[in-house]
Amino acid sequence: MYSIGEGGAGATQPSLIAAGGKEEPSLREEWMEKIGDIRMPRTAMNKLVMNYLVTEGFKDAAVRFQEEAGVSAGQDLGMLDNRINIRDNIQAGKIQEAISLVNQLHPQLLDNDRYLLFHLQQQHLIELIREQKIEEALQYAAENLAERGEEDSAVLQELERTLALLAFDDPASCPFADLLSPGHRQQVASQLNAAILRAEHAESTQSKLAVSLKMLLWAQEELDKKRVRYPHMQLSTGQIEEPK
């Protein structure tokens, strides 16, 4: 039987006290002790890191990691250049340049994935609004996006969110200002990167690390639904917290 010990003002966690008065390790401490007993080979860790660097297109880091860790990238790293150029253009807001590069690399890709094309065109519209090119933005939306909105209610909803930015003198104060964040550019870049990997028949369109994190999130959500007490990991910090 356990009781919650009273901590002072500086206490960070409650302590668990057994009936006999002996302090017992917390659930988090037991969890961390079990994790500490797991030994993952360094070669496996290195391969996981390299897979992430190659999949996400971090060529310079992959080259350096290959030299320092002695782990093979499994492919010619020079082949990453096209994906890197496309990603960099999107993250810099140069969407038309990115579309042009994609069409040169895989001419059928955007024709076969109209939703991806819409997201690229939507991002270009966002960039025009960011630069306060209002008339050009309205003309671009009318010529390239209006028809798509009539055909697809999901596209229409996203288009309406984007055009709502025009209703504010300062688009950053709009409820949909998240569209202007660097994170939105990254989201589009990641979607396009995955599509290019599929077109190149890559083994996976997501890094093994990203898949593992998604599995972790799913597992924690399932445990939360079942109201299971367990040490929860905060992905933003990597900290493991005591169950609440």
C-alpha positions as CSV (number, residue, x, y, z in Angstrom):
1,M,0.0,0.0,0.0
2,Y,1.3,3.4,-0.9
3,S,0.7,7.0,0.3
4,I,1.7,10.3,-1.3
5,G,4.3,11.9,0.8
6,E,4.1,15.7,1.4
7,G,6.8,17.7,-0.3
8,G,8.1,21.1,0.5
9,A,7.7,24.1,-1.7
10,G,10.7,23.0,-3.8
11,A,9.4,19.4,-4.3
12,T,9.1,18.6,-8.0
13,Q,7.4,15.2,-7.7
14,P,5.4,13.4,-5.0
15,S,7.2,10.5,-3.4
16,L,5.6,7.1,-2.9
17,I,5.9,5.8,0.6
18,A,5.2,2.1,1.4
19,A,3.2,1.2,4.5
20,G,6.4,0.2,6.3
21,G,7.7,3.8,5.8
22,K,10.3,2.9,3.1
23,E,10.3,5.1,0.1
24,E,9.5,3.3,-3.1
25,P,10.7,4.3,-6.6
26,S,8.1,6.2,-8.6
27,L,6.5,4.8,-11.7
28,R,8.7,7.1,-13.8
29,E,11.9,5.9,-12.0
30,E,10.9,2.3,-12.6
31,W,10.2,3.0,-16.3
32,M,13.6,4.8,-16.7
33,E,15.4,1.9,-15.0
34,K,13.8,-0.6,-17.4
35,I,14.7,1.7,-20.4
36,G,18.3,1.9,-19.1
37,D,18.6,-1.9,-19.3
38,I,17.8,-1.8,-23.1
39,R,21.0,-1.7,-25.2
40,M,20.5,-0.6,-28.8
41,P,23.6,-1.3,-31.0
42,R,25.4,1.9,-32.1
43,T,25.3,0.6,-35.7
44,A,21.5,0.5,-35.5
45,M,21.4,4.0,-34.2
46,N,23.7,5.2,-36.9
47,K,21.6,3.6,-39.6
48,L,18.5,5.3,-38.1
49,V,20.1,8.7,-38.2
50,M,21.5,8.2,-41.7
51,N,18.0,7.1,-42.9
52,Y,16.5,10.3,-41.5
53,L,19.2,12.5,-43.1
54,V,18.8,10.9,-46.5
55,T,15.0,10.8,-46.5
56,E,14.7,14.4,-45.5
57,G,17.4,15.5,-47.9
58,F,20.1,16.8,-45.5
59,K,23.0,16.1,-47.9
60,D,25.8,18.0,-46.1
61,A,25.0,16.4,-42.8
62,A,24.7,12.9,-44.4
63,V,28.1,13.3,-46.1
64,R,29.7,14.4,-42.8
65,F,28.0,11.7,-40.8
66,Q,29.0,9.0,-43.3
67,E,32.6,10.1,-42.9
68,E,32.6,10.4,-39.1
69,A,30.4,7.4,-38.2
70,G,31.5,5.1,-41.0
71,V,28.0,4.2,-42.0
72,S,27.0,4.0,-45.6
73,A,24.2,6.2,-47.0
74,G,23.1,3.3,-49.2
75,Q,22.9,5.5,-52.3
76,D,24.7,8.2,-54.2
77,L,24.2,11.3,-52.1
78,G,24.5,13.5,-55.2
79,M,21.0,12.2,-56.1
80,L,19.7,14.3,-53.2
81,D,20.5,17.6,-55.0
82,N,17.2,17.9,-56.9
83,R,15.1,17.3,-53.8
84,I,17.2,19.7,-51.8
85,N,16.8,22.5,-54.4
86,I,13.0,22.0,-54.5
87,R,12.8,22.0,-50.7
88,D,14.9,25.1,-50.4
89,N,12.8,27.0,-52.9
90,I,9.6,26.2,-51.0
91,Q,11.1,27.1,-47.7
92,A,12.2,30.4,-49.3
93,G,8.7,31.1,-50.6
94,K,9.7,30.5,-54.3
95,I,6.9,28.2,-55.2
96,Q,6.8,28.7,-58.9
97,E,10.5,27.9,-59.1
98,A,9.9,24.7,-57.1
99,I,7.0,23.7,-59.4
100,S,9.2,24.3,-62.5
101,L,11.9,22.0,-61.0
102,V,9.4,19.3,-60.2
103,N,8.0,19.4,-63.8
104,Q,11.6,19.0,-65.1
105,L,12.4,16.2,-62.8
106,H,9.0,14.3,-62.9
107,P,6.8,15.8,-65.6
108,Q,3.7,13.6,-64.7
109,L,3.9,14.0,-60.9
110,L,1.7,17.0,-60.5
111,D,-0.7,16.0,-63.2
112,N,-1.3,12.8,-61.4
113,D,-1.5,14.4,-57.9
114,R,-3.9,17.3,-58.2
115,Y,-4.3,17.7,-54.5
116,L,-0.5,18.2,-54.2
117,L,-0.6,20.7,-57.0
118,F,-3.4,22.6,-55.2
119,H,-1.3,22.8,-52.1
120,L,1.6,24.2,-54.1
121,Q,-0.6,26.7,-55.8
122,Q,-2.2,27.6,-52.4
123,Q,1.2,28.2,-51.0
124,H,2.1,30.5,-53.9
125,L,-1.2,32.4,-53.2
126,I,-0.1,32.7,-49.6
127,E,3.2,34.1,-50.6
128,L,1.5,36.7,-52.8
129,I,-0.7,37.7,-49.8
130,R,2.4,37.8,-47.6
131,E,4.0,40.3,-50.0
132,Q,0.7,42.2,-50.1
133,K,0.3,41.8,-53.9
134,I,-3.5,41.9,-53.5
135,E,-4.5,42.3,-57.1
136,E,-2.1,39.6,-58.3
137,A,-3.3,37.3,-55.6
138,L,-6.9,37.7,-56.5
139,Q,-6.2,37.2,-60.2
140,Y,-4.1,34.1,-59.5
141,A,-6.8,32.6,-57.3
142,A,-9.5,33.2,-60.0
143,E,-7.4,31.7,-62.8
144,N,-5.9,28.8,-61.0
145,L,-7.9,27.8,-57.9
146,A,-11.5,28.9,-58.2
147,E,-12.5,26.0,-60.5
148,R,-10.8,23.5,-58.2
149,G,-12.8,24.9,-55.3
150,E,-16.1,24.3,-57.1
151,E,-15.2,20.7,-57.7
152,D,-14.0,19.8,-54.2
153,S,-15.5,21.0,-50.9
154,A,-12.3,20.3,-49.0
155,V,-10.3,22.4,-51.5
156,L,-12.9,25.2,-51.3
157,Q,-12.6,25.3,-47.5
158,E,-8.8,25.6,-47.7
159,L,-9.1,28.3,-50.3
160,E,-11.6,30.3,-48.2
161,R,-9.2,30.1,-45.3
162,T,-6.4,31.4,-47.5
163,L,-8.5,34.3,-49.0
164,A,-9.6,35.3,-45.5
165,L,-6.1,36.6,-45.0
166,L,-7.0,39.4,-47.5
167,A,-9.7,40.7,-45.1
168,F,-7.1,41.9,-42.6
169,D,-4.8,44.9,-43.0
170,D,-2.3,42.9,-41.1
171,P,-2.7,39.2,-42.2
172,A,-0.7,38.1,-39.2
173,S,-3.8,39.1,-37.0
174,C,-6.1,36.8,-39.0
175,P,-7.5,33.7,-37.3
176,F,-5.8,31.7,-40.1
177,A,-2.4,33.3,-39.7
178,D,-0.9,29.9,-39.2
179,L,-0.9,29.7,-43.0
180,L,1.8,32.4,-42.9
181,S,4.1,30.4,-40.6
182,P,7.4,28.8,-41.7
183,G,5.8,25.6,-40.5
184,H,3.2,25.7,-43.3
185,R,5.9,26.0,-45.9
186,Q,7.7,23.0,-44.3
187,Q,4.4,21.0,-44.4
188,V,4.1,21.6,-48.1
189,A,7.8,20.8,-48.7
190,S,7.4,17.5,-46.8
191,Q,4.3,16.6,-48.7
192,L,6.1,17.2,-52.0
193,N,9.3,15.4,-50.8
194,A,7.2,12.3,-50.1
195,A,5.6,12.5,-53.5
196,I,9.0,12.7,-55.2
197,L,10.3,9.7,-53.2
198,R,7.2,7.7,-54.3
199,A,7.9,8.7,-57.9
200,E,11.5,7.5,-57.6
201,H,10.3,4.2,-56.1
202,A,12.0,4.8,-52.8
203,E,11.7,2.2,-50.1
204,S,9.8,4.6,-47.9
205,T,8.5,8.1,-48.2
206,Q,9.0,8.8,-44.5
207,S,12.1,8.3,-42.4
208,K,12.1,5.4,-39.9
209,L,12.5,7.9,-37.1
210,A,9.4,9.8,-38.1
211,V,7.4,6.6,-38.3
212,S,8.6,5.6,-34.9
213,L,7.5,8.9,-33.4
214,K,4.1,8.5,-35.0
215,M,3.8,5.1,-33.5
216,L,4.8,6.5,-30.1
217,L,2.1,9.2,-30.4
218,W,-0.5,6.7,-31.4
219,A,0.4,4.4,-28.5
220,Q,0.2,7.2,-26.0
221,E,-3.2,8.3,-27.4
222,E,-4.5,4.8,-27.0
223,L,-3.3,4.5,-23.5
224,D,-4.8,7.9,-22.6
225,K,-8.2,6.7,-24.0
226,K,-8.1,3.7,-21.8
227,R,-7.0,5.9,-18.9
228,V,-3.9,3.8,-18.2
229,R,-1.3,5.4,-16.0
230,Y,2.1,5.4,-17.5
231,P,5.1,7.8,-17.8
232,H,4.2,10.2,-20.6
233,M,6.8,11.5,-23.0
234,Q,6.7,15.1,-24.1
235,L,8.0,15.0,-27.7
236,S,8.7,18.7,-27.8
237,T,11.3,18.3,-25.0
238,G,12.0,14.6,-24.9
239,Q,11.2,14.6,-21.2
240,I,9.5,11.6,-19.6
241,E,6.9,12.8,-17.0
242,E,5.5,11.2,-13.9
243,P,1.9,9.9,-14.5
244,K,-0.8,12.4,-13.4
